[in-house]
Amino acid sequence: MKRLINAFVKATGWPVQWACFRTKVYYEDKAVQGRRIRGPAILISNHTSVYDYAVFLFVFWSRTLRYQMAECLFKKRALRNFLKSMGGIMVDRDSYDFAFVRTSIEILSKGGVVGIFPEARLPREGETRPLPFKTSATYIALESGVPVIPVYTNGSYFCKKRAEVIIGKPLRVGDLWNASLDEKTNIDEITAFLRKKVMELHEELEQQKQQAQKGKRVPS
């Protein structure tokens, strides 16, 4: 049912999203990872707006994205029902309920795609972006063994400037595990590495834009 609802939303919402976002998609290496996701995976990205989710729905149009979402989005019945029908995974940030972790691992075990904003909230004015990443994405990736696909978005929505997204190459976080370190240190260091990777995608995006302006590289 969730797949059908996602397909309906994408089909009917395509003209609207194009008018609002006009997204350009870039790639770290398109031959390795394009817009089509094969098999189970975790998407991670920086978080600029509540509209990031809507943008990624259409960037990765061929898959049903099961995104982790903050509890505040589920307070109003209509929005709660819609997000649940789309496959949203509620994360109660004010409690110690880690059901969202179990749910995410179960989805991945069935071949699904889970989306996570590791910053866990939107940055406030003056804060360094992206914010430090929470460790849940790392933990879920280690437990599930699925690849992590890093993504960066410039957050330019509803304006003359087009939204720009760059898709990174998949990572196997298990390959980053250091047997000489304890579990907490490993998880913290892998989490910091994932944040650094998203920041590097920002730099790669700017470089590709400069090259495209010189006629050396053209985005999709």
N, C-alpha and C positions, 0 to 999 in steps of 0.2 A: 504493500500500500504506500509506504514512504517513497518508493521509487516512482510510483505513478504520480503522486502529488508533486514531487520534485520536478518530474518531466513536464507536468502541466504548468507549474510556476515558471519554469525556464522558457517554455514555448510562448506563453502569453506575456511574460515579462521582458522578453528580449528587446523589443523596440524601446521600452521605457528605460531599461538599464543602459542602452546605447546612448540615449539622449542625455542621461544623467552622468555617465562615467566615460564613455568613448575610450575604453581601455586599450592601451598599447601593451603588448606582451613581449618581453625580452627573455633571453635564456642564457644561463651560464654556459650550457652546452646542450643544444637542442637534440643532438643525436643520442644523448644519454637520458635526458628527461625533458619531455615536451609537455603539452597541456593534457595529454592522455595519460592517466595513471593506471598502470597494470598491477593488479593484485592489491593486497592490503598495504596501507601506508599511513604515516602520520604527517600531516601538514603543520608546519609551524611558521609563524610570521610575526613581524612587528604589528602593533595595534595602534591605529590612528583614529578610528571612528567606528561607530556601530555599523557603518555601511561596508566595512571591510568584508564581512561575511557575504553580503549581497554581491560584491565584486567577484569574490572567489567562486561563488556559485556558477558564474558564467565563464570565468577563466577555465575552470575545470568542469566544463559543461557535461562531459560524458559519465561522470560518477556522482553518486549520492554522497554528499559530504555530511558527516555526522559531527557537527561542531559542539565543543564545550562552550556553554554560555552562562553568564552570571545570573544569579538568582533574581536580581532586580528586574530582569526582562520577563520573568514569569509571573509577575505580580498582577498584571491585568489579564483577565480571563481570555479575551479574544486573542491577544498576542501570545499568551501561553499555549493556547490550543493550536495556533498556527505553527509555532516553533516546535512543539512536540510532533505535529504531523509531518514536519520537515526533517525530523530526526534529531532535534536539538537535545543535548545532554546538559541537564542543569547542574551547575556547580554552586553550592552554597558556601560562599567565602567566609561566612560568619560562624560556621559550625565546624566540627571535626568529623563530619560525615564524608567518607571517601568512596561513597558508592559510585561516583562518577569515574573513578579509576577502574573499578571492577567492570562497569558498563563499557568503558572504552576498550579494555582488554578483550572483553567478550565480542565486541563488534569487530575488532581486528582479527580475532581467531576465526571469524566467519568470512574473512576476505574483504571487510569494509575499509573505508577511509575515515579517519578521525582527524578533525581539525582542532588545533589548540593555539590560543594566543598566550604564550608563556609569560607575558608581562602581567597577566591576570586583571589588569584594569587599564583605563586610558590614562596616558601621561597628563599631568597638570602643567599649566603654563610655567615655563622656567625650568622644568625638570629635564634632565638629560634623556634623550631618546636613542634607542629603546630603553625602557626601564630594565632593571635586573630581572632575569628570567626566574620564574619559580621552577622547582625541580620535578613537578609531576610529569611533564612531557618526557624527561629523561627516564624516569622510573617506568613509565608505561612502555617506552621504546625498548628498554632493557628486558622487561618482563615478557613482552610480546615477540621480540626478535624481528619486528618489521622495520623497513627503512624509514628514515625521517627525511621528508622533502622540505628544505628551507625555502621560504618565499619572502620577498620584500615588496611592499606597496608604498607609493609616495603619498597616498591619501588625498589626491586631488580630485574631489568629487563635487559635482554640481557647480562647476566653474568653467571658464574658458580654457584653462589648462587641462589637458587630458590626463586621466588616471594612467599611471604607469606601474606595471608589475613585472618583476623579474623572478623567474623560477630557477632555483639552484639544483645542483646534482644531488641525488639521494645519498644519505649517510647511514652507515651501520654503526650505531653508537657502541655496540658491543666491541667493535674494533678499537675503540678508544679507551677501553678498560685497562687500567694499570694494576697488575697483580701485586705490586709492591705497596699499594695504598689501601687504606680501609674503605669500606663501602661509602660512608658519608663523603669522604674526600673525593672519591671517584665520581659520585653523582654531582657534587658541587662543581668539579672541574669540567665534566662533560657538559653540564648546563651552561657554564661560562663559555665553553667552546661553541655551543649552538648559538648563543647570543652574538658572539664574535662573527660567526658565519653569516648571520642575517645582516650585520653591519657591513661585512665585506660585499654582500650582494648589492647594497646601496652604492658602494664605490664602483662595483662592476657596472651597474646601471648607468651611472654618470659617464663612465668611460665609453660605454657602447653608444650613448647618445652623442657624445662628441665625435666618435668615429662615423656615426650615421650622418651627422651634419656635413662631414667631409666626403660623404659618398662612399665610404668604405664598408658600411654595414647598415642593413635596413631591417628594422623590427617587423614582426608579423602584424 
